[in-house]
């Protein structure tokens, strides 16, 4: 992954460090696809079917670590008849032989051949017929590599976080404007039909009533944050050429502010972005706290340069009043994993890329009739089989009945159990696959309007995330200005 000369942020620049794990995510096969076709046909958020272009796109991957491999697998998870008319991988690029050869072998098995490169400039020079490039390098290389690929006339899919500084993120916006080619950022939930069902049907149709609060979290245990090691190293001269101080920094780049944006960027970017996307706006303020509370380099623990935990509250204006969205990222516990929850006066919804979070709860005061949206080939909601019983004798009996003196009466102020539904649209493909396909369809049609996460939208998410650091440094609420979200 590379370019002959790399400009990296200096220690004095407003860099926003990195998250820690060399992407050890266990990616989950979500649910089971269904009537996603409703959203494919009616929403920009769906994978619009290309009608006229038929050119098979020649593709390359830059950065063959866990995320680069995940993107390759996501492309392979596009239904075969569509995939063979859409994409052919022909080249890969990475400075580490170990990763490059691993991915190269996979590409060769799938497509018969694969050209391998250490240097991006060399790859672009020799692979003249490349159409698209997937960039899955550490965050600090996203902006220079994106600019280099766009300048070479390629469509680009760049992983999130789009950059570890707002200066780099702004340059990505500018380079797309300058060269005019397709540029999608990897906020893959924008293409997930489950999330579109929640946004375009449940929220847009007012099923939850006035949503006053949102909550999201990504909690990871310490086992996911340990340093990575390898006996297969990269030559120090090569590391220096591409901006790395050592092999350990290259391997564990998420620990270092020079290369990444910290856990709030690496993990939080996915979910904080959803606050903007769900409400189609940007926040008016954020107040955040956090610190390097555990990974301080003591007792054999890794040393993070940026906060290993962050808690933030965003405020959004809405027609009904203020909406508060709370986010937390923890790297010391995996308790309750990762999910997003929306809480309204008529109901609440919980969702995640994992299908285990897929519920909608109806408040007792909600007089809406939901029967019509729980029926048909593509229901918005379905009845929860596990929580709703039509006959009293169908309800499981408790195996233990407390003695009278143990039987604590309920507080009269306690809310009643809520009627439970499931989100009706599911996904059987890998979580990144619809987003990769959306990018490829847009690149094939040469139509940026088809993109589900164009660079301007991703830039607004980047600002929303990274301004947490301004609040943490000052100890005060950061009030956003309209100019924060625009690039001149």
Secondary structure, 3 states (H helix, E strand, C coil): CCCCCCCCCCCCCCCCCECCCCCCCCCCECCCCCCCHHHHHHCCCCCCCCCCCCCCEEEEEECCCHHHHHHHHHHHCCCHHHHCCCEEEEEEECCCHHHHHHHHHHHHHHHCCCEEECCHHHHHHHCCCCCEEEECCCHHHHHHHHHHHHHCCCEEEECCCCCCCHHHHHHHHHHHHHHCCCEEECCHHHHCHHHHHHHHHHHCCCCCCCEEEEEEEEECCHHHHCCCCCCCCCCHHHHHHCCCCCHHHHHCHHHCCCCCCEHHHHCHHHHHHHHHHHHCCCCCEEEEEEECCCCECCCCCCECCCCCEEEEEEEEEECCEEEEEEEEEECCCCCCCEEEEEEECCEEEEECCCCCCEEEEECCCCCCCCHHHHCCCCCCEEECCCCCCCCHHHCCCCCCCCCHHHCCCCCCCCCCCCEEEEECCCCCCECCHHHHHHHHHHHHHCCHHHCCCEHHHHHHHHHHHHHHHHHHHHCCCEECCHHHHCCC
